[in-house]
Amino acid sequence: MNSCELVSAITALAIIIANETPNDDELSVLASSFNQLGDTLATIAAQRELQKNRNESSEKSTPTE
């Protein structure tokens, strides 16, 4: 899936969710929940990358025999 297809799919999903959630308060809670989900996933990905880089760095600094 290319970037345009991804954006289009997310937009379509947002429209479907909005149409099925007529209550604006509930829609706001859903939006906040999805934001939190995205932020948490980004934090997990960043932590994994940091750990991977640390492991690679320590492997390079360890002398080979």
N, CA, C and O atoms as CSV, one atom per row, in Angstrom:
chain,resi,resn,atom,element,x,y,z
A,1,MET,N,N,0.850,-1.168,0.000
A,1,MET,CA,C,0.000,0.000,0.000
A,1,MET,C,C,0.899,1.235,0.000
A,1,MET,O,O,1.773,1.372,0.856
A,2,ASN,N,N,0.684,2.123,-0.951
A,2,ASN,CA,C,1.485,3.343,-0.978
A,2,ASN,C,C,0.876,4.399,-0.054
A,2,ASN,O,O,-0.195,4.193,0.517
A,3,SER,N,N,1.563,5.518,0.086
A,3,SER,CA,C,1.138,6.533,1.054
A,3,SER,C,C,-0.236,7.123,0.715
A,3,SER,O,O,-1.026,7.393,1.620
A,4,CYS,N,N,-0.526,7.323,-0.549
A,4,CYS,CA,C,-1.833,7.873,-0.934
A,4,CYS,C,C,-2.966,6.894,-0.618
A,4,CYS,O,O,-4.039,7.297,-0.169
A,5,GLU,N,N,-2.718,5.624,-0.856
A,5,GLU,CA,C,-3.720,4.609,-0.532
A,5,GLU,C,C,-3.951,4.538,0.973
A,5,GLU,O,O,-5.087,4.389,1.425
A,6,LEU,N,N,-2.885,4.643,1.737
A,6,LEU,CA,C,-3.013,4.613,3.195
A,6,LEU,C,C,-3.836,5.795,3.693
A,6,LEU,O,O,-4.744,5.624,4.507
A,7,VAL,N,N,-3.521,6.986,3.208
A,7,VAL,CA,C,-4.259,8.183,3.617
A,7,VAL,C,C,-5.727,8.063,3.219
A,7,VAL,O,O,-6.614,8.423,3.993
A,8,SER,N,N,-5.982,7.561,2.025
A,8,SER,CA,C,-7.362,7.390,1.559
A,8,SER,C,C,-8.124,6.388,2.419
A,8,SER,O,O,-9.289,6.610,2.750
A,9,ALA,N,N,-7.474,5.293,2.780
A,9,ALA,CA,C,-8.118,4.277,3.618
A,9,ALA,C,C,-8.436,4.835,5.005
A,9,ALA,O,O,-9.511,4.582,5.548
A,10,ILE,N,N,-7.501,5.590,5.573
A,10,ILE,CA,C,-7.733,6.168,6.894
A,10,ILE,C,C,-8.857,7.186,6.839
A,10,ILE,O,O,-9.691,7.241,7.743
A,11,THR,N,N,-8.887,7.994,5.785
A,11,THR,CA,C,-9.954,8.981,5.624
A,11,THR,C,C,-11.311,8.291,5.497
A,11,THR,O,O,-12.285,8.712,6.121
A,12,ALA,N,N,-11.372,7.237,4.694
A,12,ALA,CA,C,-12.631,6.497,4.529
A,12,ALA,C,C,-13.081,5.906,5.860
A,12,ALA,O,O,-14.265,5.949,6.192
A,13,LEU,N,N,-12.140,5.354,6.620
A,13,LEU,CA,C,-12.482,4.792,7.928
A,13,LEU,C,C,-13.004,5.873,8.870
A,13,LEU,O,O,-13.969,5.647,9.599
A,14,ALA,N,N,-12.379,7.031,8.858
A,14,ALA,CA,C,-12.830,8.136,9.709
A,14,ALA,C,C,-14.252,8.564,9.354
A,14,ALA,O,O,-15.064,8.843,10.237
A,15,ILE,N,N,-14.541,8.611,8.078
A,15,ILE,CA,C,-15.888,8.995,7.637
A,15,ILE,C,C,-16.914,7.957,8.086
A,15,ILE,O,O,-17.997,8.312,8.553
A,16,ILE,N,N,-16.578,6.691,7.946
A,16,ILE,CA,C,-17.488,5.622,8.377
A,16,ILE,C,C,-17.738,5.719,9.878
A,16,ILE,O,O,-18.883,5.646,10.324
A,17,ILE,N,N,-16.683,5.881,10.652
A,17,ILE,CA,C,-16.829,5.982,12.111
A,17,ILE,C,C,-17.669,7.197,12.467
A,17,ILE,O,O,-18.557,7.105,13.315
A,18,ALA,N,N,-17.403,8.339,11.830
A,18,ALA,CA,C,-18.165,9.561,12.121
A,18,ALA,C,C,-19.639,9.391,11.772
A,18,ALA,O,O,-20.511,9.855,12.507
A,19,ASN,N,N,-19.918,8.734,10.660
A,19,ASN,CA,C,-21.320,8.527,10.266
A,19,ASN,C,C,-22.044,7.575,11.211
A,19,ASN,O,O,-23.255,7.694,11.402
A,20,GLU,N,N,-21.319,6.636,11.800
A,20,GLU,CA,C,-21.920,5.667,12.718
A,20,GLU,C,C,-21.925,6.153,14.162
A,20,GLU,O,O,-22.453,5.476,15.044
A,21,THR,N,N,-21.339,7.325,14.409
A,21,THR,CA,C,-21.279,7.883,15.764
A,21,THR,C,C,-21.843,9.295,15.723
A,21,THR,O,O,-21.089,10.266,15.671
A,22,PRO,N,N,-23.181,9.415,15.748
A,22,PRO,CA,C,-23.795,10.744,15.607
A,22,PRO,C,C,-23.597,11.652,16.836
A,22,PRO,O,O,-23.711,12.873,16.726
A,23,ASN,N,N,-23.308,11.069,17.982
A,23,ASN,CA,C,-23.124,11.866,19.188
A,23,ASN,C,C,-21.714,12.468,19.185
A,23,ASN,O,O,-20.717,11.746,19.185
A,24,ASP,N,N,-21.652,13.816,19.182
A,24,ASP,CA,C,-20.354,14.487,19.094
A,24,ASP,C,C,-19.474,14.229,20.307
A,24,ASP,O,O,-18.252,14.172,20.174
A,25,ASP,N,N,-20.064,14.072,21.482
A,25,ASP,CA,C,-19.270,13.772,22.672
A,25,ASP,C,C,-18.602,12.407,22.546
A,25,ASP,O,O,-17.425,12.257,22.872
A,26,GLU,N,N,-19.348,11.417,22.077
A,26,GLU,CA,C,-18.777,10.081,21.877
A,26,GLU,C,C,-17.704,10.099,20.795
A,26,GLU,O,O,-16.685,9.419,20.912
A,27,LEU,N,N,-17.937,10.880,19.741
A,27,LEU,CA,C,-16.961,10.976,18.662
A,27,LEU,C,C,-15.671,11.621,19.168
A,27,LEU,O,O,-14.576,11.225,18.767
A,28,SER,N,N,-15.802,12.606,20.041
A,28,SER,CA,C,-14.620,13.244,20.629
A,28,SER,C,C,-13.823,12.263,21.475
A,28,SER,O,O,-12.593,12.266,21.450
A,29,VAL,N,N,-14.534,11.420,22.228
A,29,VAL,CA,C,-13.842,10.411,23.044
A,29,VAL,C,C,-13.136,9.408,22.138
A,29,VAL,O,O,-12.008,9.005,22.422
A,30,LEU,N,N,-13.780,9.006,21.064
A,30,LEU,CA,C,-13.140,8.088,20.113
A,30,LEU,C,C,-11.887,8.724,19.500
A,30,LEU,O,O,-10.841,8.082,19.396
A,31,ALA,N,N,-12.006,9.984,19.101
A,31,ALA,CA,C,-10.862,10.675,18.500
A,31,ALA,C,C,-9.700,10.753,19.489
A,31,ALA,O,O,-8.550,10.506,19.124
A,32,SER,N,N,-9.999,11.091,20.727
A,32,SER,CA,C,-8.952,11.167,21.750
A,32,SER,C,C,-8.325,9.793,21.995
A,32,SER,O,O,-7.114,9.677,22.187
A,33,SER,N,N,-9.153,8.770,21.984
A,33,SER,CA,C,-8.647,7.409,22.200
A,33,SER,C,C,-7.721,6.977,21.075
A,33,SER,O,O,-6.679,6.373,21.328
A,34,PHE,N,N,-8.090,7.282,19.830
A,34,PHE,CA,C,-7.230,6.931,18.702
A,34,PHE,C,C,-5.934,7.728,18.728
A,34,PHE,O,O,-4.879,7.210,18.361
A,35,ASN,N,N,-6.003,8.988,19.158
A,35,ASN,CA,C,-4.771,9.772,19.310
A,35,ASN,C,C,-3.852,9.130,20.340
A,35,ASN,O,O,-2.649,8.996,20.115
A,36,GLN,N,N,-4.422,8.738,21.461
A,36,GLN,CA,C,-3.622,8.098,22.501
A,36,GLN,C,C,-3.022,6.798,21.987
A,36,GLN,O,O,-1.855,6.508,22.252
A,37,LEU,N,N,-3.800,6.019,21.260
A,37,LEU,CA,C,-3.296,4.772,20.679
A,37,LEU,C,C,-2.107,5.048,19.772
A,37,LEU,O,O,-1.081,4.374,19.867
A,38,GLY,N,N,-2.238,6.032,18.897
A,38,GLY,CA,C,-1.156,6.376,17.985
A,38,GLY,C,C,0.090,6.843,18.722
A,38,GLY,O,O,1.206,6.451,18.379
A,39,ASP,N,N,-0.102,7.686,19.739
A,39,ASP,CA,C,1.043,8.164,20.521
A,39,ASP,C,C,1.736,7.021,21.250
A,39,ASP,O,O,2.965,6.970,21.313
A,40,THR,N,N,0.949,6.107,21.798
A,40,THR,CA,C,1.528,4.972,22.517
A,40,THR,C,C,2.289,4.055,21.573
A,40,THR,O,O,3.374,3.582,21.911
A,41,LEU,N,N,1.735,3.800,20.396
A,41,LEU,CA,C,2.438,2.977,19.406
A,41,LEU,C,C,3.740,3.648,18.964
A,41,LEU,O,O,4.754,2.975,18.781
A,42,ALA,N,N,3.711,4.968,18.794
A,42,ALA,CA,C,4.928,5.697,18.416
A,42,ALA,C,C,5.981,5.609,19.519
A,42,ALA,O,O,7.170,5.471,19.232
A,43,THR,N,N,5.553,5.688,20.772
A,43,THR,CA,C,6.480,5.564,21.892
A,43,THR,C,C,7.109,4.178,21.920
A,43,THR,O,O,8.317,4.053,22.125
A,44,ILE,N,N,6.318,3.149,21.720
A,44,ILE,CA,C,6.829,1.779,21.701
A,44,ILE,C,C,7.829,1.604,20.552
A,44,ILE,O,O,8.888,1.003,20.733
A,45,ALA,N,N,7.491,2.129,19.376
A,45,ALA,CA,C,8.395,2.014,18.230
A,45,ALA,C,C,9.707,2.750,18.494
A,45,ALA,O,O,10.778,2.244,18.158
A,46,ALA,N,N,9.632,3.932,19.088
A,46,ALA,CA,C,10.845,4.695,19.402
A,46,ALA,C,C,11.707,3.960,20.419
A,46,ALA,O,O,12.931,3.934,20.292
A,47,GLN,N,N,11.083,3.368,21.418
A,47,GLN,CA,C,11.816,2.612,22.433
A,47,GLN,C,C,12.502,1.396,21.817
A,47,GLN,O,O,13.652,1.096,22.140
A,48,ARG,N,N,11.800,0.702,20.934
A,48,ARG,CA,C,12.397,-0.453,20.254
A,48,ARG,C,C,13.612,-0.021,19.429
A,48,ARG,O,O,14.653,-0.677,19.460
A,49,GLU,N,N,13.474,1.082,18.693
A,49,GLU,CA,C,14.571,1.573,17.869
A,49,GLU,C,C,15.766,1.970,18.731
A,49,GLU,O,O,16.911,1.686,18.380
A,50,LEU,N,N,15.498,2.622,19.851
A,50,LEU,CA,C,16.568,3.007,20.775
A,50,LEU,C,C,17.301,1.768,21.279
A,50,LEU,O,O,18.531,1.731,21.287
A,51,GLN,N,N,16.552,0.765,21.694
A,51,GLN,CA,C,17.162,-0.465,22.199
A,51,GLN,C,C,17.966,-1.162,21.111
A,51,GLN,O,O,19.064,-1.658,21.367
A,52,LYS,N,N,17.423,-1.202,19.898
A,52,LYS,CA,C,18.127,-1.814,18.766
A,52,LYS,C,C,19.443,-1.082,18.514
A,52,LYS,O,O,20.479,-1.720,18.324
A,53,ASN,N,N,19.410,0.255,18.509
A,53,ASN,CA,C,20.619,1.041,18.268
A,53,ASN,C,C,21.637,0.845,19.381
A,53,ASN,O,O,22.838,0.782,19.117
A,54,ARG,N,N,21.178,0.748,20.605
A,54,ARG,CA,C,22.087,0.499,21.722
A,54,ARG,C,C,22.747,-0.870,21.592
A,54,ARG,O,O,23.948,-1.013,21.820
A,55,ASN,N,N,21.960,-1.867,21.227
A,55,ASN,CA,C,22.508,-3.222,21.056
A,55,ASN,C,C,23.534,-3.259,19.928
A,55,ASN,O,O,24.592,-3.872,20.068
A,56,GLU,N,N,23.224,-2.603,18.810
A,56,GLU,CA,C,24.151,-2.570,17.686
A,56,GLU,C,C,25.423,-1.823,18.063
A,56,GLU,O,O,26.523,-2.218,17.676
A,57,SER,N,N,25.266,-0.750,18.816
A,57,SER,CA,C,26.420,0.038,19.241
A,57,SER,C,C,27.321,-0.757,20.173
A,57,SER,O,O,28.546,-0.713,20.057
A,58,SER,N,N,26.700,-1.490,21.105
A,58,SER,CA,C,27.513,-2.277,22.041
A,58,SER,C,C,28.185,-3.454,21.339
A,58,SER,O,O,29.276,-3.868,21.733
A,59,GLU,N,N,27.545,-3.995,20.306
A,59,GLU,CA,C,28.163,-5.087,19.549
A,59,GLU,C,C,29.375,-4.589,18.764
A,59,GLU,O,O,30.361,-5.313,18.622
A,60,LYS,N,N,29.308,-3.363,18.255
A,60,LYS,CA,C,30.424,-2.799,17.488
A,60,LYS,C,C,31.604,-2.454,18.402
A,60,LYS,O,O,32.763,-2.541,17.996
A,61,SER,N,N,31.291,-2.060,19.644
A,61,SER,CA,C,32.378,-1.655,20.549
A,61,SER,C,C,32.998,-2.844,21.276
A,61,SER,O,O,34.035,-2.694,21.923
A,62,THR,N,N,32.386,-4.015,21.181
A,62,THR,CA,C,32.934,-5.219,21.809
A,62,THR,C,C,34.002,-5.801,20.892
A,62,THR,O,O,33.710,-6.126,19.741
A,63,PRO,N,N,35.244,-5.941,21.384
A,63,PRO,CA,C,36.302,-6.496,20.540
A,63,PRO,C,C,36.023,-7.951,20.180
A,63,PRO,O,O,35.558,-8.737,21.005
A,64,THR,N,N,36.314,-8.282,18.948
A,64,THR,CA,C,36.151,-9.680,18.519
A,64,THR,C,C,37.481,-10.396,18.654
A,64,THR,O,O,38.546,-9.807,18.468
A,65,GLU,N,N,37.401,-11.638,18.970
A,65,GLU,CA,C,38.613,-12.428,19.196
A,65,GLU,C,C,38.889,-13.341,18.041
A,65,GLU,O,O,39.873,-14.081,18.061
